[in-house]
């Protein structure tokens, strides 16, 4: 049963919805309460789910960023049902190599088997939910850190000491719960629920478009993590347009050609590109390409290097962004100088983004903001991303 407060919301907010959609919202809310899942955000409105054309588009409503209930809703509606970057091939080269991560709040382990195959499992022992690994590393077998139950690299239970008196206990019937894994250009992805599309379909066309660049030939150099007081969608919106370059990034704006800065969209990703006209490292020439793969992965590609950004939602007003840097050359004196300048300049740009994103979050939480119009010329990437968010919200309602 809905509590009286939610009943009042439902009557007010679903009045403008089609009856089938309103019924779906009520059903999902009730089912979520009974299943223990996060309930539907009370502030969810028709405008949050209905698609629009770019020429008519408005941004997502403020409550999609400011309402704490949307954090859990995004985890289930968006992150649990999408391919998520889980690791890199260089971390998973040998049998027993494994990486641990979380997707939609669920602990995951990806491991290279003795047969050379990559497999993903929930990092949860079948005994009493202990973790099989606490950090990335290598192991000949997966052993629970709580009570020592041991599994093969393929997920089959092989040892459970002191279980002889458990009637009907059959180790051969116990196997770790699997998750989907796939690899692309040296990047390893996992999905905890069915994303409804293969990883190759999501990334179709990128490999051909960036050729002759081969991301698998680049060497990992370093990781930098940034914490910021904003919703993950605020950071994604900011990444997806160059509209703010002249106002927020004076240094970067001098290096890129704003007049020729263009945004393109595919089904599951968008990309921005600009000639590099700065005349100094790390933007001495060529073209900058910025790919955004829904919902939270950025691939920043410049001559001889790749930077991946992974946006991790922490709370409704807090996200973490992981920057991983890859280069074709990390050893020569010239390469070391370029990398040092690249890291310095990237940090400068990132801190400018953090400053503005945190102020945007304050504006979204102020109660003074109504969803504004988007610029068809400069914010096509923002519109594309927000339409995919709306699609995910519709899918959550229609498939409850």
N, C-alpha and C positions, 0 to 999 in steps of 0.2 A: 504493500500500500504506500502511496505517496504521502509524505507528511503534509500538514496544512500549508506550510510555506511553499512547497513545490507544487501543490495543487493551484495556489494562486498564480504562480509563475506560468504553469501550463495553460491555464485559461487565458491569460493575457498574451503570452507569446505565440501560441498556436492559432490564435484567431485568424491570422492572415495566411496561415499555411494551407496548402491543399489537404483535404481530409485524410488521404492515404499517408502523406508525410506526417501529419499531426499524430495519427494512430501509431506510426512507426516510432516517433519520438517517445510517446507514452510507453509503448511496449519495451523499447530499449531501456528506458529509465527504470521500469519495474524489474525487468530481467537482470539489469546490472546490480540492482540492490540485492536480489536473491542470490546471484552468482558470486558476490563478493568483488566484482569488478568495479572500476570507477564508474560512477553514475554520469549520465549525460549532463553537461554543463547547463545550469538553469538559464544562463544568459544566451544560449544558442538561439539564433534567429534565422528567419527565412533568408535574409541577405547573406548569411554566412555559408549557405549551401547552394544558392541558385547561381548558375553560370551567367556570364555576361561577355559581350564582345569588347575588344580593346577600346574601340571608339566611345563606348558607353561606360567604361569601367570605373568603379570606385574601389578604393582600398578595402581590405578587411576591416571589420568593425574593431573598435578599441578593445572590447571585452575579449576578443580572441587572443590578445596579448596580455591583458591586465587581469583577467579572471583566473584565480588559482586553479579552478576546476578544469581549465583547458590544458593544464600540464598533463594530467593523467589521460585526458581524452586524446591529446595529440600522441601520447605514447602508444595507445592502442589503435587509434584510427589511422595514424600515419607511420610511425616507426616500426611497429610490430608487423606491418604489412608491406614493408619495402626492403630492398636489398641494402644492407649496411656494410660499410667498409669495416672489416674485422682485423686485418693485418696485411702483411706484405710478404711476397714470395721469399725475400731474403731471410725472413725470420722462420721460414718453414721449409728449409731445403732438405733436411735429413729426417729419416724415420725417428719419431719421438719428439721432434720439434713441435712446440705448441704455443699458441697465444690465447690469452684470456681477455674477455671484454664483456660488456653488457649491451644488450639491445632491448629497448623498451623496458628497462629495469630488470631484465632477466639475465642471469649469468650464463655466459657461453664460453666454450672452449673449442678451438679449431686445432686439429692435430694431423701431422703427416704419418700415415700408417706404414707398417713394414712393407706393404705392397706398393708404396709410393703414392697412394691416393690420399687426397685431402678429405677429412671428414669433420663434421661439426656435431657437437652434442651440447645439451644443457649441462652446465658445470655443476651438476647436482647428483650426489650419490643416491642410489635407489634404496639405501638403508634408512638414513634419517636426515637426508638433505644436506650433508656436508659437502664442502668443495673438493674437487679432484685436483685442482691446481690453484695456487694463489698468485702466480706471476708467470710471465712468459719464460720458456726454458726448454729443456730436453729431458725426457724420461723414457725408460724402456717399457714402462707400464703406467697406468693412471691409478694412483692410490689416494683414496679419500683421506683428507687431512683430519678427519674427526675420529673415525674408528678403524681405519686401515683397510677397508674393503678395497680389493684390487681388480682392475679391469684391463683387458687388452687394449692396444691402441685402436682396435676396431670397435671398442665399446662393450665387449662381452665380459660379464663378471667371471673371474677365474679363481678368486680366493675370498672367503668370508670366514675368518677364524671364529671358533667357538660358537658355531651355529648348528652343531651336530644334533642337538636335542630339539631343534625347531621342526615340528611335524610337517611333512610335505614340502620342506624347503628344497628347491631344485635350482641350483646355480645356472643351469643351461637355459632357464627361462627368463633370466634377468639380464637386461641389456640397457645401456644408457639411452635416453631419449634423444633421437637425432634432430638436427636442424639442417636446413639446406645450405650448401656452400658452393661457390663458383669462383673461378679465377679469371681475371682479364688484365692483360698488359702488366703482369706482376703484382696486381692488387687483388687481395682475397676478400670476398664478400660473403655474408651470411644473412639468412632470413629466418625468423622464428615462426612466422605464420606464412601462409601461401600468399606471395605477392601477386599472383595471377599473371605474371609475365616473367620470362627468363632474363637473366642478366644480359645476355647478348642482345636481346630485344631492347632493353633499357638503354644500352650504350651503342646501339646500331649507328654506324656512320662516323663515329669519332676516330677510330683507328685509321680509316681511309682519309679523313679530313686532315689529320695532323701529320700524315706521311710526308717525308721519309723519317720523321721522328719516331723512334721506337722506345717507349717508356721502359720496357724490360731491360734495356741496356744501361739505364741510369743507376748510379750508386747512391744509396742512402747516406746522408751526412749527419743530420741532426733533427731533433724535435723540439719545438717550443710550444708551450701551452699558455693560453690567456684565459683569465676569468673575467667575466663582465656581467654587470647588473642590468641585463635586459633579456627579454624573451628570445628564444632561438629564432623565431620568425622575424624579429626586428633585424637581427644580424643578416639573415638570408635576404630580406628585402634590400638592405643596404648594399650587399654585394652585387645585387642583380641590376644595378643601374649606374651609369657614369654621370648621371644628372648632377650629382653632388660634387664631382671632381673639382670644378673651379672654386667651390666654396669651402670645401673641407680638406682637400689635398693639394695645396699649392705646389709642392715639390713634384708630386706625381703628375699633376696637370701639365707641368712644363715638359715632361718627358713623353707623354702620349699625345696623339693628335686628336683633340676633342672633336674637331669638325668632321673627322672621318671615323669616329668611334661608332660602331654598329653593333646591334643586338639581333640574334637569330634564334629561332626556336625549333625544336624537334618535339616528339611526343613526350619524352620523359626528361629532357634536359634542354637547356638553352646555352648559348655561348656568345660572349662579347669579344670583339677583336678590334685592335687598333694598331696602325703603324707606329713603330717606336721611333720617335724623332728627337730624343733627348740628347744624343751625341756623347753620352758618358755612361760608364758602367753603373749598374747592371743593365741599363737600357740603351746600349750603344747602337743598336740597329735591329732590323728584322721586324717581326710582328709579335705582339702579345696576344695570346688567346686565353680567355677565362671561361672555362666550362663549369656549369652548375648542374649537377645530377641530383634530381629530386630524391629525397627531400633535403639533404644536408651535406652533400659532398661537393667541394670545389677542386677543380684541376686547373692550376695556373701554369701555363706552358709558355716558355720563352726559349730562344735558341740555347740548347745545351743544358736545360734545366727544367725541373718540374717541382712545383710546390703543391702538396695536397692540403686542403683545409677540411677538417671534419668538425661540424657543429654538434655538440652534445647538449641536449636539454638537461638542466639540473633542477630547476624550479620554474615557476611561471615567469619569474623576473630574474633568472640567472641562467647563463649558459657558459659552456667551456668550449673553446676553439683550439683544436690541435693542429699545429702547422708541422708538416714533415717536408724536409728539403732533400731533393735529389739532384745530382749533377753528373754530366758525362765525364768530367775530370775533377778529381778532388785532391790530386797530389802535386801538380806543377805549381811553381811560384805564382804564375799568372792566375791559376784557378783559385789558389788560396786567397789572393787579393780580391778576386771577384766575389767569392763566397762571403768574405768578411763584409764587403760593401753591400752585398745582397741582403745579408741578415740585418745589418744596421738600417738600411733603407726600408726593408719590410717591417721592421719593428716601429719605425717612425710612422709609416702609413697605418699600421694596425692600431697604434695608440690614438691616432686621429679618429679612426673608426670607432674605437671604444668610447671616446669622449662623446661623439655625436649620438651613438646608439643608446648610451645610457640616458642622455637627455631626451631622446625620442621616447624611451620607456617611461620617463617621468611625465611626458606630455600625454601618453596613452592612458596613464593612470590618473590623470588630473580631473577627469570628468568633463573637460572642456572640448574634447576632440570628437568630431563626427567624421565618419569615413569620407575622405577627400577624393577628388577626381584624380585619375592617373594620366600622365602625359603619353599619348600614343607614340610619339617620336622617341622619347627617352626612357619610358618605363615599361616597354613590352616584356622584358624579362621578369619584372615584378608581377605584372598581370599573369604571365604564364605560370609562375610559381603559385600565386594565390588561387588560380583556377584549379591547379592540381591539389592544393589543400582543400578547396571546396569539394572537389571530386572525392577525395578521401573521406570527408565528412559525410557526403551523400552515401558513399558505400557503407560506412558504419551504420547509417540509419536503415538503408535498404536491405542489409544482410544480417540484421540482428536476429 
